[in-house]
């Protein structure tokens, strides 16, 4: 049901909905969102550097049947840094990585479990390229394809520490659409991460779909809301999936500085933690 709804909304973004006229006072629309990709690449010869701080907390989890139950406190603090470079018209490349601190009280206080309850290390490295293959200025519509790889540079889980890595390489593909109606702006993305190599174990891929709606209320202020869906496909065990809501503020202070603040809350899932994440990001363009 969620996939079909996402498809309908993306179809609207592909031009079936008429483009609205901009307000008499022209305001530049910011396409960047908090947890949803956008189809607007960095201009050739320009660069962006973004730092993100995030804190995730969970005290409940969903079972295989979608019922919520209590769990020991899980916490993760993460700092991430990404660099994006515009290489040509409609094309940019990005590289990102970070450092995470983890603690899971489920492991610490469960005397029958010998696993670790702490961990900290660098996270996996992600390298990607974004190509905007369609840009209709009259309809305020952009489409882009993002392809990349996740390199398992983080730490593996062992008897002493929780790992910060997915522990395998993956090939990631995402189709992105961005559509404006006056001061309203809508982003949608659909993607799939394909795990590679023997270390993937039971993992067979992750499907993601996101929708983000924002309103450019002021040149420097865009409140936004998002729906974020993720589905992990596994063999020999039940799949895991989550649906979350993100609310936040996107603040393009000027041409060189953008600040994002927001909170994401899991609202439904199966075989997954019901997590809340608070984050703040600062992006410099030069």
Backbone bond lengths (Angstrom), bond angles and torsions (degrees), N, CA, C in turn:
res aa  C-N    CA-C-N  psi(-1)  N-CA   C-N-CA  omega(-1)  CA-C   N-CA-C  phi
1 X - - - 1.458 - - 1.518 110.41 -
2 X 1.341 117.35 -44.07 1.456 121.66 179.90 1.512 110.70 -63.99
3 X 1.367 116.76 -41.52 1.462 119.81 -179.43 1.518 110.36 -64.07
4 X 1.335 118.03 -41.17 1.461 120.30 -179.01 1.525 110.49 -67.18
5 X 1.328 117.67 -38.95 1.464 120.54 177.86 1.516 110.86 -63.57
6 X 1.330 115.70 -41.64 1.458 119.71 178.10 1.514 110.94 -61.72
7 X 1.340 117.45 -40.38 1.453 121.40 -179.63 1.518 110.97 -63.60
8 X 1.335 117.65 -40.55 1.457 121.16 179.70 1.517 110.46 -63.57
9 X 1.330 116.55 -44.47 1.455 119.61 -179.23 1.515 111.67 -65.91
10 X 1.344 116.51 -39.42 1.459 119.09 177.44 1.523 110.85 -66.23
11 X 1.331 117.33 -34.68 1.464 120.02 177.57 1.528 110.30 -62.27
12 X 1.308 116.44 -39.80 1.463 119.66 176.79 1.525 110.41 -61.25
13 X 1.340 114.89 -39.11 1.445 119.46 -178.97 1.518 111.83 -69.43
14 X 1.322 117.52 -21.97 1.459 120.58 -179.42 1.527 112.43 -79.03
15 X 1.340 117.02 4.95 1.449 118.18 170.58 1.506 115.37 121.89
16 X 1.320 119.38 -2.79 1.449 120.00 -179.22 1.527 111.80 -71.97
17 X 1.346 115.92 -25.06 1.458 119.28 175.56 1.515 109.02 -88.63
18 X 1.311 119.33 137.57 1.458 120.89 -178.68 1.515 111.12 -69.41
19 X 1.319 115.28 146.75 1.468 120.74 178.68 1.523 109.06 -77.45
20 X 1.338 114.78 131.45 1.459 119.61 -179.94 1.519 110.02 -84.01
21 X 1.322 116.34 155.95 1.452 120.80 177.96 1.523 108.97 -78.76
22 X 1.328 115.37 141.20 1.461 120.40 178.35 1.514 109.79 -70.57
23 X 1.317 115.95 155.36 1.451 120.88 176.98 1.521 110.06 -62.90
24 X 1.320 114.86 159.71 1.452 119.25 -176.89 1.525 110.92 -60.76
25 X 1.313 116.52 -36.67 1.467 120.21 175.95 1.523 107.71 -89.56
26 X 1.334 116.08 107.26 1.460 121.12 -173.80 1.526 110.62 -69.48
27 X 1.333 116.68 129.72 1.458 122.93 176.38 1.518 107.95 -124.39
28 X 1.314 116.63 128.90 1.458 120.08 178.88 1.528 109.50 -70.48
29 X 1.317 116.34 130.35 1.462 121.90 -175.57 1.529 109.45 -90.57
30 X 1.322 116.15 130.02 1.469 122.19 174.90 1.524 108.36 -89.12
31 X 1.344 116.93 124.45 1.460 121.13 -177.77 1.526 113.38 -91.65
32 X 1.309 118.74 -19.04 1.460 120.73 -179.59 1.518 111.65 -66.32
33 X 1.341 115.90 140.58 1.464 121.78 178.72 1.533 109.21 -126.14
34 X 1.328 116.34 -176.06 1.470 120.61 -175.14 1.524 111.57 -83.79
35 X 1.338 117.78 -54.00 1.468 121.45 -176.62 1.524 113.76 -122.52
36 X 1.314 118.13 8.25 1.460 123.00 179.22 1.520 109.59 -119.24
37 X 1.322 116.94 134.90 1.459 120.93 -179.51 1.526 110.73 -69.13
38 X 1.332 116.62 159.27 1.461 121.43 174.54 1.519 109.34 -124.58
39 X 1.333 116.05 160.40 1.463 121.77 -172.82 1.522 113.06 -95.20
40 X 1.333 118.45 5.51 1.459 121.40 -175.57 1.527 110.70 -96.49
41 X 1.344 118.00 109.27 1.466 120.03 -179.48 1.526 112.13 -76.88
42 X 1.315 114.99 163.32 1.461 121.19 174.90 1.525 108.73 -71.47
43 X 1.322 116.95 139.52 1.462 121.30 -179.22 1.525 111.24 -62.64
44 X 1.335 117.35 150.40 1.476 120.23 178.99 1.533 111.55 -57.22
45 X 1.326 114.99 135.39 1.452 120.48 -179.87 1.509 114.89 81.31
46 X 1.333 117.63 -0.34 1.465 122.07 178.33 1.527 109.85 -106.41
47 X 1.337 115.47 159.39 1.463 121.12 -176.82 1.524 109.61 -137.40
48 X 1.334 115.43 153.78 1.461 121.70 174.87 1.519 109.59 -134.22
49 X 1.315 115.87 136.98 1.460 123.31 177.07 1.525 107.83 -125.23
50 X 1.337 116.10 121.56 1.465 120.39 -175.71 1.516 110.94 -126.38
51 X 1.324 115.38 133.65 1.464 122.09 175.96 1.526 108.54 -116.97
52 X 1.356 116.26 132.46 1.461 121.88 -177.47 1.518 110.46 -126.18
53 X 1.312 116.10 132.06 1.461 122.78 173.49 1.522 107.93 -112.01
54 X 1.345 117.43 130.56 1.463 120.94 -177.93 1.521 110.40 -138.36
55 X 1.320 115.31 141.93 1.469 121.80 175.58 1.521 108.21 -127.04
56 X 1.341 116.67 122.23 1.461 122.84 -178.48 1.521 109.94 -114.83
57 X 1.323 115.99 138.75 1.467 121.42 -177.42 1.526 108.75 -141.63
58 X 1.340 116.25 139.57 1.466 120.83 177.15 1.520 109.37 -145.84
59 X 1.345 116.14 133.38 1.468 122.24 174.12 1.528 111.38 -123.28
60 X 1.345 116.26 0.48 1.455 121.22 178.16 1.527 109.02 -137.04
61 X 1.334 116.04 159.57 1.464 121.47 179.46 1.521 108.45 -144.57
62 X 1.347 115.18 157.98 1.458 121.16 176.83 1.518 110.55 -98.65
63 X 1.319 116.66 140.80 1.455 122.34 176.67 1.530 109.39 -81.82
64 X 1.350 116.22 -178.23 1.468 121.39 178.86 1.517 111.72 -64.25
65 X 1.315 117.69 -23.68 1.465 121.39 178.90 1.527 112.64 -94.50
66 X 1.336 117.54 3.37 1.454 121.34 177.74 1.512 114.89 86.79
67 X 1.334 117.98 9.57 1.463 121.20 177.72 1.515 110.30 -86.46
68 X 1.333 116.86 134.14 1.463 121.64 -179.63 1.523 110.47 -84.26
69 X 1.318 116.31 141.58 1.462 122.23 178.05 1.531 108.30 -146.10
70 X 1.318 116.11 162.44 1.444 120.70 -179.01 1.521 112.53 -72.06
71 X 1.310 115.83 152.95 1.461 122.85 173.69 1.527 108.05 -147.18
72 X 1.323 116.72 161.77 1.446 120.60 176.15 1.522 110.88 -61.28
73 X 1.310 116.40 154.46 1.455 121.07 -176.59 1.531 111.54 -61.62
74 X 1.338 114.90 125.84 1.468 121.34 172.77 1.519 107.98 -110.98
75 X 1.342 115.96 134.69 1.457 120.74 178.65 1.521 110.25 -136.48
76 X 1.311 115.05 141.95 1.462 120.97 173.04 1.519 109.18 -140.81
77 X 1.317 115.58 129.66 1.462 122.12 172.31 1.522 106.91 -113.66
78 X 1.328 115.40 132.45 1.458 119.65 -174.57 1.523 110.38 -137.65
79 X 1.317 115.26 139.24 1.451 121.90 170.03 1.522 107.20 -121.49
80 X 1.321 116.60 128.67 1.455 121.57 -175.89 1.525 109.85 -126.92
81 X 1.322 115.63 144.74 1.457 121.93 178.94 1.518 108.67 -129.63
82 X 1.334 117.02 129.93 1.466 120.90 179.00 1.527 109.65 -129.60
83 X 1.334 114.89 146.61 1.460 122.18 179.55 1.524 108.24 -129.40
84 X 1.330 116.59 128.18 1.461 122.17 -179.02 1.518 109.50 -124.57
85 X 1.332 115.85 136.34 1.461 121.46 -179.13 1.525 109.78 -127.30
86 X 1.335 116.64 131.28 1.451 120.98 173.95 1.516 110.35 -82.98
87 X 1.334 117.25 115.77 1.461 121.28 -174.49 1.522 113.05 -97.93
88 X 1.327 118.04 -30.97 1.458 121.90 -178.48 1.522 107.79 -157.83
89 X 1.339 116.14 172.93 1.459 119.36 176.34 1.528 109.76 -57.06
90 X 1.326 116.01 127.64 1.472 123.09 175.98 1.528 113.69 69.54
91 X 1.333 118.96 15.15 1.468 119.71 -177.92 1.524 110.92 -143.42
92 X 1.346 115.79 130.68 1.465 121.04 172.97 1.521 110.26 -139.57
93 X 1.316 116.61 165.64 1.459 122.70 177.68 1.527 108.28 -127.22
94 X 1.331 116.00 151.80 1.458 121.13 -177.97 1.519 109.90 -139.62
95 X 1.330 114.87 149.44 1.454 122.13 174.29 1.524 107.49 -137.25
96 X 1.334 116.86 135.92 1.463 119.94 -177.02 1.521 110.52 -145.65
97 X 1.305 115.12 152.35 1.458 122.96 177.30 1.510 109.10 -167.99
98 X 1.324 116.38 173.55 1.458 117.99 -177.50 1.514 112.85 -164.09
99 X 1.331 114.10 -161.59 1.464 122.28 -179.83 1.522 107.52 -140.01
100 X 1.343 117.07 136.89 1.465 121.89 -176.68 1.521 111.96 -128.25
101 X 1.336 114.39 145.91 1.461 122.66 171.89 1.526 106.92 -117.91
102 X 1.335 117.97 127.22 1.461 122.83 -174.51 1.523 110.79 -124.48
103 X 1.332 114.87 145.99 1.467 120.84 170.80 1.518 108.10 -149.84
104 X 1.357 116.41 133.18 1.462 122.48 -178.60 1.518 108.74 -131.57
105 X 1.341 115.51 104.79 1.463 120.19 -177.95 1.520 112.72 -69.45
106 X 1.333 118.34 -17.24 1.459 120.51 174.78 1.522 110.31 -58.19
107 X 1.303 117.24 -39.12 1.457 121.53 179.04 1.522 111.92 -78.37
108 X 1.333 117.03 -35.09 1.456 120.60 -176.21 1.518 112.38 -68.11
109 X 1.339 117.56 -39.92 1.458 120.45 -172.16 1.521 114.19 -103.11
110 X 1.327 117.33 -3.02 1.460 120.13 176.66 1.525 108.37 -89.75
111 X 1.331 116.38 101.50 1.466 120.52 -174.67 1.521 112.18 -64.49
112 X 1.329 117.82 -19.16 1.456 119.84 179.82 1.513 113.78 -87.31
113 X 1.338 116.78 1.09 1.455 121.04 -177.27 1.516 108.96 -115.81
114 X 1.330 116.40 126.15 1.457 120.66 -176.56 1.518 113.12 -94.11
115 X 1.335 117.54 5.98 1.455 120.83 -175.44 1.520 112.99 -74.06
116 X 1.328 117.25 166.96 1.464 122.10 179.46 1.525 111.30 -75.64
117 X 1.340 117.33 159.40 1.456 120.30 178.52 1.524 112.15 -123.96
118 X 1.338 117.95 1.03 1.456 121.88 176.55 1.523 110.04 -133.44
119 X 1.314 115.16 162.24 1.451 120.21 174.86 1.511 110.60 -177.50
120 X 1.313 115.94 147.27 1.458 120.84 173.73 1.516 109.16 -156.96
121 X 1.333 115.32 141.49 1.465 120.69 179.31 1.518 108.97 179.70
122 X 1.315 115.05 177.66 1.455 120.24 171.54 1.527 109.67 -66.51
123 X 1.320 116.27 151.52 1.466 121.56 179.15 1.527 109.51 -93.55
124 X 1.331 115.50 178.71 1.460 120.32 177.71 1.528 110.89 -67.41
125 X 1.314 114.81 154.54 1.461 122.19 179.40 1.526 108.89 -97.86
126 X 1.323 117.06 134.71 1.458 122.03 179.02 1.533 109.83 -119.21
127 X 1.335 115.76 129.72 1.460 122.57 179.00 1.524 107.51 -124.80
128 X 1.333 117.33 130.35 1.465 119.67 -175.71 1.519 110.66 -148.25
129 X 1.334 114.67 161.21 1.454 122.50 173.38 1.514 109.71 -128.22
130 X 1.332 116.50 140.17 1.467 121.52 -179.55 1.529 109.43 -118.34
131 X 1.337 115.67 125.57 1.457 121.50 179.40 1.525 109.25 -120.13
132 X 1.322 115.97 117.27 1.466 120.64 176.27 1.530 108.02 -87.37
133 X 1.328 115.94 107.22 1.457 120.26 -174.51 1.527 113.20 -96.07
134 X 1.320 117.83 -4.99 1.459 120.98 178.14 1.512 109.29 -147.53
135 X 1.349 115.71 130.85 1.464 120.26 178.58 1.518 108.26 -146.91
136 X 1.325 116.62 106.04 1.454 122.85 179.42 1.524 107.58 -109.10
137 X 1.338 115.47 103.57 1.454 119.66 -176.06 1.526 112.24 -69.54
138 X 1.344 117.64 -32.03 1.456 119.57 179.58 1.524 111.92 -67.15
139 X 1.327 116.54 -37.81 1.466 120.81 179.58 1.529 112.49 -93.30
140 X 1.328 116.52 -0.47 1.472 121.48 179.86 1.532 110.96 53.43
141 X 1.329 114.80 48.12 1.456 121.73 -175.84 1.522 110.36 -127.54
142 X 1.343 116.62 132.52 1.461 122.58 177.26 1.526 109.32 -132.04
143 X 1.335 115.76 141.39 1.456 122.39 175.19 1.516 108.49 -127.46
144 X 1.325 116.38 139.84 1.464 120.49 -178.85 1.516 110.34 -144.12
145 X 1.333 114.43 155.61 1.461 122.68 176.15 1.526 107.72 -119.39
146 X 1.335 116.24 128.43 1.462 122.26 179.13 1.524 108.40 -116.04
147 X 1.323 115.95 125.32 1.471 121.32 177.23 1.523 108.35 -127.90
148 X 1.332 115.83 142.67 1.454 118.81 -179.42 1.510 112.05 -168.37
149 X 1.309 115.00 -177.66 1.459 122.22 178.95 1.524 109.43 -131.30
150 X 1.325 114.98 148.17 1.459 121.81 169.88 1.520 107.71 -104.62
151 X 1.335 115.75 123.66 1.464 122.63 -177.89 1.521 107.99 -102.51
152 X 1.342 119.39 122.80 1.469 121.67 -174.42 1.525 113.10 -75.39
153 X 1.330 115.09 73.18 1.469 121.11 179.35 1.529 112.30 -88.84
154 X 1.331 118.11 -9.47 1.456 121.03 178.60 1.513 112.07 -76.45
155 X 1.311 115.66 -179.44 1.464 120.70 -177.85 1.526 111.08 -86.44
156 X 1.343 116.60 147.53 1.463 122.48 175.04 1.524 110.11 -84.31
157 X 1.323 116.36 151.87 1.461 120.26 173.44 1.528 109.83 -71.69
158 X 1.332 115.95 140.68 1.454 121.17 176.04 1.521 108.52 -145.15
159 X 1.318 117.32 -165.97 1.475 120.55 -176.48 1.515 112.24 -72.21
160 X 1.336 117.30 -15.03 1.458 120.41 -175.88 1.524 114.11 -103.99
161 X 1.341 117.65 -32.57 1.456 120.16 -174.47 1.521 112.37 -141.95
162 X 1.353 115.51 149.68 1.457 121.60 170.58 1.526 107.32 -74.01
163 X 1.306 117.20 133.93 1.452 120.88 -179.57 1.516 113.15 -78.90
164 X 1.325 115.47 155.31 1.462 121.66 177.59 1.528 111.76 -106.19
165 X 1.330 117.51 7.56 1.461 122.14 -176.48 1.521 110.65 -113.68
166 X 1.335 116.95 154.04 1.461 120.38 169.37 1.525 110.73 -76.84
167 X 1.345 117.09 -12.20 1.468 126.16 170.69 1.526 114.10 76.33
168 X 1.313 118.50 8.35 1.468 120.57 176.92 1.530 108.81 -149.19
169 X 1.334 114.97 159.13 1.448 120.81 173.58 1.526 109.10 -74.31
170 X 1.320 116.84 152.68 1.467 120.36 172.82 1.518 109.80 -145.76
171 X 1.346 114.51 148.53 1.460 122.36 175.73 1.519 107.52 -104.44
172 X 1.334 116.51 122.98 1.455 122.07 -170.99 1.533 110.68 -113.80
173 X 1.327 116.51 132.41 1.458 121.81 177.99 1.528 109.62 -130.88
174 X 1.337 115.84 137.04 1.460 120.57 -178.93 1.524 109.66 -142.52
175 X 1.336 115.83 133.83 1.460 122.68 172.23 1.521 107.52 -103.64
176 X 1.341 116.24 128.94 1.461 121.26 -173.06 1.525 110.36 -125.69
177 X 1.325 116.42 140.25 1.461 122.37 174.72 1.520 109.51 -129.78
178 X 1.344 115.82 140.21 1.455 122.34 176.38 1.524 108.63 -130.33
179 X 1.322 116.79 129.89 1.460 121.92 -176.18 1.524 109.57 -138.41
180 X 1.356 116.89 133.95 1.453 122.31 178.88 1.517 110.29 -113.35
181 X 1.339 115.43 142.51 1.460 123.49 169.09 1.522 106.92 -127.76
182 X 1.326 117.29 97.10 1.452 118.89 -176.10 1.521 110.01 60.51
183 X 1.337 116.79 -120.93 1.468 120.79 179.50 1.531 112.55 -91.48
184 X 1.336 117.53 -2.70 1.459 121.01 174.15 1.525 109.67 -86.18
185 X 1.316 116.92 143.41 1.458 121.24 179.22 1.522 109.69 -141.03
186 X 1.339 115.56 134.95 1.463 121.81 -174.87 1.518 109.85 -126.82
187 X 1.322 116.59 129.58 1.465 122.89 174.21 1.525 108.89 -115.50
188 X 1.325 116.06 145.61 1.454 121.38 172.21 1.511 110.24 -143.45
189 X 1.313 116.89 142.37 1.471 119.84 176.28 1.522 110.06 -141.06
190 X 1.335 114.38 147.91 1.462 122.88 174.51 1.517 107.05 -133.01
191 X 1.338 117.51 127.66 1.454 119.33 -176.43 1.513 112.78 -146.44
192 X 1.330 114.42 164.97 1.462 121.04 177.74 1.524 108.73 -143.32
193 X 1.327 116.24 131.86 1.460 123.05 176.07 1.520 108.73 -105.61
194 X 1.338 116.53 119.56 1.460 122.28 -177.40 1.522 110.07 -100.99
195 X 1.345 119.25 114.71 1.461 121.26 179.64 1.526 111.73 -71.11
196 X 1.334 115.70 146.17 1.457 121.56 -177.19 1.522 110.31 -127.65
197 X 1.332 116.48 148.75 1.459 121.36 173.09 1.517 114.19 89.64
198 X 1.338 115.11 170.13 1.466 121.41 -177.46 1.527 113.41 -69.31
199 X 1.335 117.27 -25.73 1.457 119.90 -176.73 1.523 113.08 -77.30
200 X 1.323 118.00 1.64 1.462 120.22 176.87 1.517 111.29 -70.01
201 X 1.346 117.79 -21.46 1.461 123.03 179.44 1.536 110.43 53.31
202 X 1.359 118.52 -117.76 1.464 121.05 -176.25 1.525 113.57 -86.22
203 X 1.323 117.79 -8.11 1.462 120.73 -176.70 1.523 111.07 -70.93
204 X 1.323 116.73 133.46 1.455 121.99 178.62 1.528 112.65 -126.08
205 X 1.297 117.54 4.21 1.458 119.78 174.91 1.514 112.52 138.09
206 X 1.343 115.09 161.10 1.455 121.76 178.56 1.522 109.49 -131.72
207 X 1.333 115.75 124.40 1.465 122.26 175.87 1.521 108.49 -97.75
208 X 1.346 116.40 134.97 1.459 121.67 178.19 1.522 109.92 -129.63
209 X 1.324 116.34 142.89 1.457 122.24 173.89 1.523 108.45 -144.10
210 X 1.338 115.88 132.79 1.459 121.01 -176.53 1.520 110.04 -136.90
211 X 1.327 115.70 145.79 1.462 123.18 172.98 1.520 108.19 -133.39
212 X 1.334 116.58 134.63 1.457 120.73 -179.06 1.521 109.84 -135.95
213 X 1.321 116.87 129.90 1.461 122.79 179.13 1.520 108.87 -120.65
214 X 1.330 115.56 125.93 1.455 120.41 179.48 1.520 111.41 -129.70
215 X 1.337 115.72 159.87 1.462 121.98 177.22 1.520 108.64 -130.12
216 X 1.336 116.02 118.59 1.459 120.64 -178.19 1.518 108.71 -78.70
217 X 1.320 116.08 82.10 1.458 121.60 -174.85 1.524 111.86 -67.43
218 X 1.325 116.05 -38.80 1.461 122.99 178.13 1.517 107.74 -136.75
219 X 1.333 118.83 161.98 1.460 119.03 178.46 1.527 113.59 -54.75
220 X 1.343 117.25 -25.54 1.460 120.89 -176.48 1.532 113.03 -112.51
221 X 1.333 118.35 8.16 1.465 119.76 -173.60 1.523 111.28 -141.62
222 X 1.350 116.58 123.48 1.463 122.84 175.66 1.532 109.85 -134.51
223 X 1.341 118.28 99.62 1.470 119.14 169.95 1.525 108.81 -66.46
224 X 1.329 116.79 145.62 1.473 120.25 -178.89 1.511 110.93 -147.73
225 X 1.352 115.40 158.25 1.461 122.93 175.60 1.520 107.71 -136.75
226 X 1.332 116.39 144.77 1.459 121.42 -176.68 1.523 111.22 -135.26
227 X 1.339 114.98 152.48 1.459 123.54 165.14 1.519 107.04 -112.43
228 X 1.339 117.04 128.42 1.463 122.47 -177.06 1.527 109.51 -125.98
229 X 1.340 115.91 120.36 1.467 121.29 -177.27 1.526 109.55 -121.56
230 X 1.341 115.38 138.97 1.462 121.16 178.50 1.521 109.34 -140.98
231 X 1.350 115.63 138.79 1.475 121.19 -179.37 1.523 108.12 -136.08
232 X 1.338 116.71 115.89 1.461 122.90 176.71 1.519 109.42 -93.14
233 X 1.339 116.84 123.20 1.462 122.12 178.05 1.529 109.08 -95.34
234 X 1.346 115.59 127.81 1.455 122.01 -175.15 1.526 109.47 -131.33
235 X 1.332 115.89 157.72 1.461 121.20 171.82 1.526 108.13 -112.15
236 X 1.333 115.71 149.88 1.463 123.07 178.97 1.519 113.47 64.99
237 X 1.323 118.26 12.77 1.463 122.16 173.57 1.523 108.06 -161.82
238 X 1.347 115.51 164.10 1.457 120.09 -177.06 1.528 111.20 -67.55
239 X 1.336 115.41 144.94 1.461 120.37 174.65 1.523 110.65 -66.59
240 X 1.326 115.49 160.72 1.459 121.83 177.14 1.521 108.80 -121.65
241 X 1.337 116.47 137.72 1.453 119.55 177.87 1.522 110.25 -149.06
242 X 1.331 114.70 152.54 1.462 120.58 -179.77 1.525 109.86 -143.61
243 X 1.314 115.13 148.83 1.456 123.18 170.38 1.521 107.22 -123.84
244 X 1.329 116.21 126.05 1.460 121.21 -176.72 1.523 110.11 -128.45
245 X 1.332 115.07 158.14 1.462 122.50 175.37 1.518 108.21 -117.38
246 X 1.320 115.87 133.76 1.466 122.18 176.31 1.518 109.02 -116.80
247 X 1.322 116.71 132.58 1.460 121.49 170.97 1.519 107.77 -126.43
248 X 1.324 116.13 146.25 1.452 117.12 -178.34 1.508 112.81 -177.53
249 X 1.318 114.71 -173.62 1.453 123.68 179.60 1.519 108.94 -124.57
250 X 1.334 115.83 128.27 1.461 122.86 172.07 1.524 106.21 -104.51
251 X 1.341 116.78 122.15 1.465 120.43 -172.32 1.523 111.25 -126.10
252 X 1.342 117.22 92.98 1.467 120.48 174.07 1.532 109.53 -78.07
253 X 1.314 116.68 90.48 1.465 121.34 -173.98 1.523 111.06 -60.29
254 X 1.334 115.91 -44.78 1.463 121.77 175.40 1.525 107.80 -156.74
255 X 1.327 117.03 -169.40 1.461 120.07 -176.95 1.524 112.81 -66.49
256 X 1.328 117.63 -17.91 1.466 121.06 -175.34 1.517 114.23 -109.15
257 X 1.325 118.30 -10.37 1.460 120.67 -172.87 1.512 111.19 -137.84
258 X 1.347 116.48 130.17 1.452 122.82 173.41 1.512 109.49 -133.39
259 X 1.334 117.17 137.25 1.459 123.36 179.39 1.524 108.57 -122.35
260 X 1.335 116.87 131.99 1.463 122.95 175.00 1.521 109.54 -118.24
261 X 1.312 117.51 137.29 1.465 122.37 170.83 1.521 107.53 -135.90
262 X 1.338 116.83 140.32 1.453 118.48 -178.76 1.506 112.99 -169.67
263 X 1.320 114.86 173.82 1.460 122.26 178.28 1.523 108.05 -138.48
264 X 1.323 116.22 136.48 1.461 122.72 177.58 1.522 109.10 -117.91
265 X 1.341 116.01 135.00 1.458 121.45 -178.65 1.518 109.64 -131.07
266 X 1.331 116.89 127.83 1.452 121.15 174.53 1.520 110.41 -70.79
267 X 1.348 117.38 131.01 1.466 120.98 -177.62 1.523 112.34 -113.81
268 X 1.331 117.89 -16.86 1.470 120.96 178.29 1.519 108.38 -160.51
269 X 1.354 115.56 149.15 1.453 117.87 177.54 1.511 112.77 -174.07
270 X 1.314 114.51 175.99 1.461 123.87 174.50 1.518 108.15 -141.15
271 X 1.339 116.13 131.25 1.471 121.88 -179.91 1.527 111.73 52.85
272 X 1.325 115.86 44.25 1.464 120.35 -176.89 1.521 109.48 -150.37
273 X 1.315 115.29 157.55 1.458 120.96 176.07 1.523 110.47 -75.50
274 X 1.333 116.17 145.05 1.458 121.63 172.62 1.521 107.39 -90.46
275 X 1.313 116.00 89.71 1.460 121.41 -168.21 1.524 111.94 -103.23
276 X 1.320 114.51 154.11 1.462 123.33 171.76 1.522 107.66 -122.34
277 X 1.336 116.46 131.36 1.458 121.71 -179.75 1.519 109.68 -124.83
278 X 1.323 115.48 129.14 1.462 122.44 174.41 1.527 106.87 -110.03
279 X 1.334 116.50 133.04 1.458 118.03 -176.86 1.513 112.60 -144.31
280 X 1.323 114.43 157.37 1.460 122.55 175.18 1.514 107.44 -141.46
281 X 1.333 116.47 139.83 1.461 121.10 -178.12 1.523 109.36 -136.49
282 X 1.332 114.75 144.82 1.460 121.42 176.41 1.529 107.24 -128.02
283 X 1.344 115.71 127.56 1.466 120.74 -179.48 1.522 109.94 -120.46
284 X 1.338 114.89 131.65 1.458 122.03 175.92 1.517 109.11 -111.01
285 X 1.321 117.42 130.96 1.459 123.02 176.87 1.525 108.99 -111.96
286 X 1.335 114.92 138.62 1.471 117.82 -178.26 1.533 109.59 -154.91
